[in-house]
Every structure is written in C-alpha cells, then in structure tokens.
C-alpha cells in the first residue's frame, strides 16, 4: 500500500462485539481518509465528520468483488450511529444481505511502511464523531487494504481485548497507580478562574498545543466541594494528610497523601463511599489509627480542561481553582495545576513519556499564563502548606466547629 494512505473501515457491528466471525465473503466499506499530519504511529485518533472533506468510499469483499468508488460528503457518512444512505446503497449494490446488517466505523488502517498497516479499533461513537485507539503493537502485514487480508488479525486483536475495548470507560489505565505527578502555579487573587479557563479551553480546542487532543467526550469539567483536612505530622512513614470530601449520598471521598515536603511526585490513595459517622476526628483516630491535627475546612471551586496525547494516550488535566476558608471566605488560595490523570491505551503504556509530556505541556502552559498576565513560576505549593501558613498567621482559625 502507499505509505501515505489512511483508511476507515466500516463493518458489521457484530464483528466488534464478537457475536459473529468474519466470513470469506465479508463485505467491508472502505473510506480513504486525508493524510494524517502526525509522523509515526499514534495511539488515539478522533474523527470529526464535519471536519472531513468528501471522501471516496468503496465496498469490497475478500474474494475480490467491489463496487464503484463514490465520493461521499462527510456529513452523509453517518446517520446517527449507523452508516448513512449513500453507504447502505453501496452495500446493496454488492450484497443485499450485508445491507440488512448494521454497519458502523470499526477500524482505521494507518501507514506502517510498505506492505503493513497499524490498526486502530473504534471504542466510542457519537453522531458527530468517533474515537479509535491503536490495538496492534506491531504492524499487520497486508498486500493491500482492499484485499481485506488485515481483517481477520484485526478482529482477533480486538477480541483479545474485548473487555477493555467494548465497555464504556474500561479503556483507561493508570500509570504510577499510587502516585500523583503535578506542577502547581500559585496565582495572586482575585483571579477570574472561569475567564482563564475559557481562554485556555478556546486555545486548546483550536489546536494550540500540537500533538494533543481534547480528551474525548470529557474535555471540560466543573467542581465545587468542601474539603475537611487533617495533617498527619508523624510517624515519618505516615507524614502528609488525610482529607474528606462530602458526597451527595452522605458518605465521603477520602484522600490520603504521603509527603514530608511539597514536591512534584507524591504517594496518594483515593477511597470512595467511605462511611465516617458524624465525628471525622474520631474516625481518623479510631478507624485509621492516625494522630492528626485538624486544619480549617475550605471550599474548592475548580474548572478542569483535559487533554490527551495522540501519541501515547496519556491524559493530563489543567485545573484553575479557588480555595476559600469556610470560617473566613476572604482567605483564599488560587492556583493553576497541571497533573497526569490516566492513560487511554490497550498497549503497554509508555511511563517514561509521562514526565517528558508533562514538561512539554508545562512549558506551553507557562507561556499561556504569561500571555494572560498570570504568574507562571512552576512550583509545588500544597493545600496542606497553605492551611499551615494560614493557621500560623491567624491561630484563631485553627478552631474548627464540629
């Protein structure tokens, strides 16, 4: 195949969900996509139908039968989450039985040198776009994409990871499962964090950070919650804090972070649905066995923008927040944070790339902050250090009601 060619294969949905195996006369619709900008294989591909030009589409079978090639406007490729009438007509032209099946995007075939392709499987589909991730660590040999010799190994590779690929949000994994990697930029209040987030969001949506995509279907989030935080000063192997975030069911999200000083990398643990009773201090002492000092409760308002590395599938969050004490809302800490969140990949994750990409994004973010007139000095100033400093300056705030 031409090393620049990129194809989107529409197959029966039953090939991906495993309810039917591909047959010797399998009919596949092949749409030739525009050449990709990225050099080398990528992990994550998002195809937005509105962003594509008219694409040539042909229906083919493994035994060599094929239809004429038709240029189909991108808006007509899909009808909801099924192929549109123009594609159904091509199926009917070749095989009326196939035309009665439900077809949808299944695989992208990307260039991997002469005689081979990289295979991406579709994991999400909406009426306006679809998301695919690479499922082959090594290229799949082919004598030509229209010959469909790549199809059986592609279906087999997808089936081998069906639980990972076919279940909503199960395609995430976490590098550094018990650690947090994060840079912090401390801002000088008052800061309009919504305006700053909106500028950042617009810049990223416009492709301002080359090589990164908005995280598919989860690119912008808003948060607003209380945080009850207890400092754990000793013993040395327990230093850090434990905090409790109330949830809507009367339980708490419990966060533990272990660190002796503010730093880029910290050990952490999250537990959801924790039943604490009415006395958090008692829970910390009796259930966790910790000697801890309660610090002032604060409210955190936070806006998140999430981006994903197309090359690795690593997802990073950029957060603007406003933390104010419940006892005195004029006492404020406002920060911009950059954090590794998770990885969307079926392939072994490239952990070394996380630090490289964090530094790459940080350099871009610092230029953005400077352009926005905001502080852009990379640091690690934690919420724990903030509360310690507040209590040192105003001891009366150390008394927490309840």
C-alpha positions in Angstrom: 0.0 0.0 0.0 1.0 3.6 -0.4 2.7 4.6 2.8 0.6 7.8 3.0 -2.7 6.0 2.7 -5.2 6.0 5.6 -8.5 4.2 5.6 -11.6 4.0 7.7 -13.2 0.6 7.6 -17.0 0.3 8.2 -18.0 -3.3 9.1 -20.9 -5.1 10.6 -21.1 -4.0 14.3 -21.2 -7.7 15.2 -17.6 -8.2 14.2 -16.5 -5.9 17.1 -18.9 -7.2 19.7 -17.9 -10.8 18.8 -21.4 -12.2 18.0 -20.2 -13.1 14.5 -16.9 -14.0 12.9 -15.8 -12.6 9.6 -16.7 -14.8 6.7 -14.8 -15.5 3.4 -17.2 -13.2 1.6 -17.3 -10.5 4.2 -18.3 -7.1 2.9 -16.4 -4.0 4.1 -16.8 -0.4 3.3 -13.5 1.4 2.9 -13.3 5.2 3.1 -10.0 6.8 2.1 -9.1 9.5 4.7 -6.9 12.5 4.2 -3.3 12.1 5.0 -2.5 12.4 8.8 -0.2 15.2 10.0 1.4 13.1 12.7 4.6 11.3 11.9 4.8 7.7 13.1 2.1 5.6 14.7 -0.3 7.4 17.1 -2.3 5.9 19.9 -5.5 8.0 19.8 -7.5 9.1 16.7 -10.6 11.2 16.8 -12.5 11.6 13.5 -15.0 14.5 13.4 -17.3 14.0 10.4 -17.8 17.8 9.9 -14.0 18.3 9.7 -13.6 15.9 6.9 -13.9 16.7 3.2 -15.9 14.4 0.8 -14.2 11.1 1.0 -14.0 8.3 -1.7 -15.8 5.1 -0.4 -15.8 1.6 -2.0 -17.4 -1.6 -0.9 -15.1 -4.7 -1.2 -15.0 -8.4 -0.3 -12.1 -10.6 0.5 -12.8 -12.6 -2.7 -12.1 -9.6 -4.9 -15.6 -8.2 -5.6 -16.0 -4.5 -5.4 -18.3 -1.7 -6.2 -17.6 1.6 -7.9 -15.9 4.2 -5.8 -18.2 7.1 -4.7 -17.2 10.4 -3.2 -19.4 10.8 -0.2 -19.7 14.2 1.7 -18.5 13.7 5.2 -21.9 14.8 6.6 -23.5 11.8 4.8 -21.2 9.1 6.0 -23.3 8.5 9.1 -26.9 8.7 10.0 -26.8 8.8 13.8 -24.7 5.9 14.9 -25.2 3.9 11.7 -23.9 4.4 8.2 -25.8 6.8 6.0 -27.9 6.0 2.9 -25.1 6.5 0.5 -23.0 3.8 2.2 -26.0 1.5 2.5 -26.6 1.9 -1.2 -23.0 0.7 -1.9 -23.6 -2.4 0.3 -26.8 -3.2 -1.5 -25.0 -2.9 -4.8 -22.6 -5.6 -3.8 -24.5 -7.8 -1.3 -28.2 -7.2 -0.3 -27.7 -9.5 2.7 -24.9 -7.3 4.1 -27.0 -4.2 3.5 -29.5 -5.5 6.1 -26.8 -5.6 8.8 -26.0 -2.7 11.0 -22.7 -1.1 9.8 -20.6 1.4 11.7 -16.9 2.6 11.8 -14.8 -0.3 13.1 -11.2 0.1 12.2 -8.7 2.7 11.0 -5.8 1.4 9.0 -2.8 3.7 9.2 0.5 3.7 7.3 3.3 1.5 8.6 5.7 1.3 5.7 5.4 -0.8 2.6 3.1 -3.9 3.0 1.9 -3.2 6.5 -0.7 -1.2 8.5 -1.3 -0.1 12.0 -4.8 -1.0 13.2 -7.0 1.2 15.4 -10.2 0.0 16.9 -13.3 2.1 17.5 -14.1 2.5 21.2 -16.6 5.4 21.2 -19.1 6.6 18.6 -21.4 9.6 18.6 -23.5 11.0 15.8 -20.8 13.7 15.1 -17.6 11.8 15.6 -15.8 8.6 16.7 -12.7 7.8 18.8 -10.3 4.9 17.9 -7.2 3.6 19.7 -4.4 1.5 18.3 -4.6 -2.2 19.1 -1.5 -3.5 17.4 1.9 -3.2 18.9 3.4 -4.3 15.7 2.2 -3.5 12.2 -0.1 -6.0 10.4 1.1 -7.3 7.0 -1.2 -6.7 4.0 -1.0 -7.0 0.3 -3.3 -4.0 0.0 -6.1 -2.7 2.3 -8.9 -3.5 -0.3 -7.8 -7.2 -0.2 -9.0 -7.4 3.4 -6.2 -9.7 4.5 -5.7 -7.5 7.5 -9.3 -8.0 8.7 -9.0 -11.4 10.5 -6.0 -10.4 12.5 -7.7 -7.0 13.3 -10.8 -8.7 14.5 -8.7 -11.2 16.6 -6.7 -8.4 18.2 -9.9 -6.6 19.1 -11.5 -9.8 20.5 -8.4 -10.5 22.7 -9.1 -7.1 24.5 -12.9 -7.1 24.3 -13.4 -6.3 27.9 -11.0 -3.4 27.6 -12.4 -2.1 24.3 -16.1 -2.9 24.4 -17.0 -1.5 27.8 -17.6 2.2 28.4 -14.6 3.8 30.0 -12.8 0.5 30.6 -10.1 1.5 28.2 -8.4 3.6 30.8 -5.4 2.5 32.9 -3.3 4.4 35.4 0.5 4.7 35.3 2.0 5.3 38.7 -1.2 3.9 40.3 -0.4 5.1 43.8 1.3 8.3 43.0 0.4 11.9 41.9 2.6 13.8 39.4 1.7 17.5 39.4 3.0 21.0 38.9 1.3 24.0 40.6 1.3 27.7 39.7 0.1 29.9 42.6 -1.9 32.8 41.4 -2.5 36.2 43.1 -6.2 36.6 43.9 -8.5 37.9 42.8 -8.4 35.8 39.7 -11.3 35.2 37.3 -10.7 31.5 37.0 -13.7 31.0 34.7 -12.3 33.6 32.2 -8.8 32.0 32.4 -10.2 28.5 31.9 -12.3 29.8 28.9 -9.2 31.3 27.2 -7.3 28.1 27.8 -10.1 25.9 26.5 -10.5 28.0 23.4 -6.8 27.9 22.7 -6.6 24.1 23.1 -9.8 23.5 21.1 -8.2 25.5 18.2 -5.2 23.1 18.2 -2.9 25.4 20.1 -1.0 22.5 21.6 0.3 20.4 18.7 0.2 16.6 19.3 -2.6 16.8 21.9 -6.3 16.3 21.6 -9.1 17.4 23.9 -9.9 14.3 26.0 -12.7 12.6 24.0 -16.2 13.4 25.4 -14.7 14.6 28.7 -12.8 17.8 27.9 -14.3 20.3 30.4 -15.5 19.8 34.0 -16.7 22.0 36.8 -16.3 21.1 40.5 -17.4 22.7 43.8 -16.9 20.9 47.1 -15.9 21.2 50.7 -12.6 19.6 52.0 -12.1 18.6 55.6 -8.3 18.2 56.0 -6.2 16.6 58.8 -2.5 17.0 58.9 -0.6 13.8 59.8 2.8 15.0 61.2 4.2 11.6 62.4 5.4 9.0 62.3 7.7 9.6 59.3 6.2 6.9 57.1 2.7 8.4 57.6 3.5 12.1 57.2 1.2 14.1 54.9 -2.6 14.4 55.3 -5.9 12.7 55.1 -8.9 14.7 53.9 -12.6 14.1 53.4 -14.8 15.4 50.6 -18.6 15.1 51.3 -20.6 13.4 48.6 -24.3 13.6 47.8 -25.1 10.3 49.5 -23.9 11.3 52.9 -20.6 9.5 52.5 -17.2 10.8 51.8 -14.4 10.6 49.3 -11.3 10.0 51.4 -7.9 11.2 50.1 -4.6 10.2 51.6 -1.4 11.9 50.6 2.0 11.0 51.9 4.8 13.5 51.8 7.3 15.2 54.1 7.6 18.3 51.9 5.9 19.8 48.8 7.1 18.0 45.7 6.3 17.1 42.1 5.6 13.4 43.0 3.6 12.3 46.0 2.1 9.0 47.1 -1.7 9.1 47.2 -4.8 7.0 47.7 -8.5 7.7 47.0 -11.4 5.8 48.5 -14.9 6.5 47.5 -18.1 5.8 49.6 -16.4 6.0 53.0 -18.8 6.0 55.9 -17.3 8.2 58.6 -20.1 8.9 61.1 -20.6 12.3 62.5 -17.1 12.8 64.0 -14.3 12.9 61.4 -11.6 13.4 64.1 -12.8 10.2 65.8 -12.8 8.3 62.6 -9.2 9.4 61.8 -8.0 8.3 65.3 -10.0 5.1 65.7 -10.5 3.8 62.2 -7.3 4.9 60.6 -5.1 4.8 63.7 -3.6 8.2 63.0 -2.6 11.0 65.3 -3.6 14.1 63.3 -4.3 17.8 63.6 -7.5 19.2 62.1 -6.9 22.2 59.9 -9.5 24.7 58.7 -12.2 23.4 56.3 -12.1 25.0 52.9 -14.4 25.2 49.8 -12.8 24.4 46.5 -14.3 25.7 43.2 -12.4 24.2 40.3 -12.6 24.2 36.5 -10.8 21.4 34.6 -9.6 21.2 31.0 -8.4 17.7 30.0 -6.1 17.0 27.0 -4.8 13.7 25.6 -1.5 12.9 23.9 -2.3 11.5 20.5 1.0 9.6 20.5 0.7 7.9 23.9 -2.9 8.1 25.1 -1.8 9.8 28.3 -4.4 12.2 29.6 -3.5 15.4 31.5 -5.6 17.9 33.4 -5.1 21.6 33.6 -7.1 23.0 36.6 -7.9 26.5 37.7 -9.1 26.6 41.3 -10.3 29.0 44.0 -10.0 27.7 47.6 -11.5 29.8 50.4 -11.8 29.1 54.1 -15.4 28.3 55.3 -14.6 30.3 58.5 -13.4 33.3 56.6 -14.0 33.3 52.8 -11.6 36.2 52.3 -8.7 33.9 53.0 -8.0 32.5 49.5 -5.6 30.3 47.6 -5.9 30.3 43.9 -3.8 28.0 41.7 -3.4 26.6 38.2 -2.4 22.9 38.4 -1.1 20.5 35.7 -1.4 16.9 36.5 -1.1 13.4 34.9 -4.5 11.8 35.2 -4.8 8.5 33.3 -4.0 6.7 30.1 -6.3 5.6 27.3 -4.4 2.7 25.7 -4.7 -1.0 25.2 -1.0 -1.2 24.6 1.7 -1.3 27.3 1.8 2.4 28.5 4.9 4.4 28.0 5.5 5.6 31.6 8.8 7.4 30.7 6.8 9.6 28.3 4.6 10.9 31.1 7.4 13.1 32.6 8.5 14.2 29.2 5.0 15.2 28.1 4.3 16.9 31.5 7.3 19.1 31.0 6.3 19.8 27.3 2.8 20.8 28.4 4.2 22.8 31.3 6.4 24.9 29.0 3.4 25.6 26.8 1.2 26.4 29.8 3.7 28.8 31.3 3.8 30.8 28.0 0.0 30.9 28.1 -0.1 32.1 31.7 2.5 34.8 31.0 0.5 35.9 28.0 -2.6 36.1 30.2 -0.8 38.2 32.8 -0.8 35.4 35.4 2.1 34.1 37.4 3.9 31.2 35.6 6.5 30.1 38.1 6.5 26.3 38.3 6.1 25.0 41.9 4.6 22.5 44.3 2.8 24.6 47.0 0.2 22.3 48.5 -3.1 22.9 50.2 -1.6 21.5 53.3 1.2 24.1 53.3 -1.4 26.8 52.6 -3.5 25.8 55.7 -0.4 25.5 57.8 0.6 29.1 56.8 -3.0 30.4 57.5 -3.1 28.9 61.0 0.4 30.2 61.8 -0.7 33.7 60.8 -4.1 33.5 62.3 -4.3 31.0 65.2 -7.9 31.6 65.8 -8.8 29.9 62.5 -7.3 26.6 63.9 -10.5 26.0 65.8 -12.9 24.1 63.5 -16.5 23.8 64.6 -17.9 20.3 64.9 
